[in-house]
Amino acid sequence: MSGAALGVFRLNGQFLAVADKLARPGGLTAAWWQVLGAVLSEPLPVSGIARAMGITRQSVQRIADLLVEQGLAEYRPNPAHRRAKLLAATADGHDAVRRISPGHAEFAASLAEAMGGQQELADAVEALRKLSAALERATGGDDAR
């Protein structure tokens, strides 16, 4: 357990550093990219973004407000819940993420090559998904346990 946790903590730090670098051409930070990326295909409530990303609702709310302030996202009415508005990417938000795509694709290819190929990378991603699902089952979905 300790080895897995330490490895994931290190991996998280490495991914955040890479994501910050990749996000710069779009004028974003890794955190902004993460939240904006969650709503590129469909608007979501802040709580839904937080659940999907495994981060706190308060963190998402703070970033969502900044994205709205910068014109990269907007709040829309939520037909399912009057008070919980939906966050949606604006055209400027979509453009910001599009500017990241070339560097992201280049880095993804480089990472796959460093892993020994696409299949090796896919296998590692699948192992991470299994670990995440096992943790969710072991904690009953309560990440704070």
C-alpha positions in Angstrom: 0.0 0.0 0.0 2.8 2.5 1.0 4.7 1.8 -2.2 1.6 2.3 -4.4 0.7 5.5 -2.6 4.2 7.0 -2.8 4.4 6.0 -6.5 1.0 7.6 -7.2 1.9 10.8 -5.3 5.2 11.1 -7.3 3.3 10.4 -10.5 0.7 13.0 -9.7 3.4 15.6 -9.1 5.1 14.7 -12.4 1.8 14.9 -14.3 0.9 18.3 -12.8 4.3 19.7 -13.7 3.9 18.4 -17.3 0.3 19.6 -17.5 1.3 23.1 -16.3 3.9 23.2 -19.1 1.5 21.9 -21.7 -1.3 24.2 -20.7 0.8 27.4 -21.1 0.1 27.9 -24.9 -3.6 28.0 -24.1 -3.1 30.5 -21.3 -4.2 28.0 -18.8 -2.8 26.3 -15.7 -3.0 22.5 -15.1 -5.9 23.1 -12.7 -7.8 25.3 -15.1 -7.2 22.8 -18.0 -8.5 20.0 -15.8 -11.8 21.8 -14.9 -12.3 23.2 -18.4 -11.6 19.8 -20.0 -14.4 18.3 -17.9 -17.0 20.5 -19.5 -15.8 20.6 -23.1 -18.3 18.1 -24.3 -21.2 18.9 -22.0 -22.0 21.4 -19.2 -21.8 19.9 -15.7 -22.5 21.1 -12.2 -19.4 21.9 -10.0 -20.2 18.9 -7.8 -20.2 16.6 -10.8 -16.8 17.9 -12.0 -15.4 17.4 -8.5 -16.6 13.8 -8.4 -15.3 12.9 -11.8 -11.9 14.5 -11.1 -11.5 13.3 -7.5 -11.0 16.8 -6.1 -13.0 18.9 -3.7 -16.1 20.8 -4.7 -14.6 23.9 -3.2 -11.5 23.7 -5.4 -13.6 23.2 -8.5 -15.8 26.1 -7.5 -12.8 28.5 -7.1 -11.4 27.5 -10.4 -14.8 27.6 -12.2 -15.3 31.2 -10.9 -11.9 32.1 -12.3 -12.6 30.5 -15.7 -15.9 32.4 -15.8 -14.1 35.6 -14.9 -11.6 35.1 -17.7 -14.4 34.4 -20.2 -13.3 30.8 -20.7 -16.4 29.3 -19.2 -19.9 30.4 -18.3 -22.6 29.4 -15.8 -25.9 28.2 -17.3 -29.2 27.3 -15.6 -29.5 23.7 -14.5 -33.0 22.3 -15.3 -32.4 19.5 -12.8 -31.4 21.7 -9.9 -32.2 25.4 -9.6 -29.4 26.4 -7.3 -26.6 24.2 -8.8 -25.8 26.0 -12.1 -24.0 24.1 -14.9 -20.5 25.1 -16.0 -20.0 25.2 -19.7 -16.9 26.0 -21.8 -17.2 29.2 -24.0 -15.8 29.5 -27.5 -12.7 31.1 -26.0 -12.4 28.1 -23.6 -12.6 25.7 -26.5 -9.9 27.7 -28.4 -7.6 27.7 -25.3 -7.8 23.9 -25.2 -7.3 23.6 -28.9 -4.0 25.6 -28.6 -2.8 22.9 -26.1 -3.5 20.0 -28.5 -0.4 20.0 -30.6 2.0 20.0 -27.6 -0.2 17.4 -25.8 -0.2 15.1 -28.8 3.6 15.4 -29.2 4.2 14.7 -25.5 1.7 11.7 -25.5 3.7 10.2 -28.4 7.0 10.8 -26.6 5.6 9.2 -23.4 4.3 6.2 -25.2 7.7 5.7 -26.9 9.5 6.1 -23.5 7.1 3.4 -22.1 8.1 1.0 -24.8 5.1 1.6 -27.1 1.4 2.3 -27.1 0.4 -1.1 -25.7 2.7 -0.6 -22.7 1.2 2.8 -22.0 -2.3 1.4 -22.4 -1.5 -1.4 -20.0 -0.2 1.1 -17.4 -3.4 3.2 -17.8 -5.5 0.1 -17.3 -3.6 -0.8 -14.1 -4.2 2.7 -12.8 -7.9 2.4 -13.5 -8.1 -1.0 -11.7 -6.2 0.5 -8.7 -8.7 3.4 -8.6 -11.7 1.1 -8.8 -10.3 -1.1 -6.1 -9.7 1.9 -3.8 -13.2 3.0 -4.4 -14.6 -0.4 -3.5 -12.3 -0.7 -0.5 -13.5 2.7 0.8 -17.1 2.4 -0.2 -16.6 5.4 -2.4 -15.5 7.5 0.5 -12.1 9.0 -0.6 -11.6 10.6 2.8 -11.5 7.4 4.7 
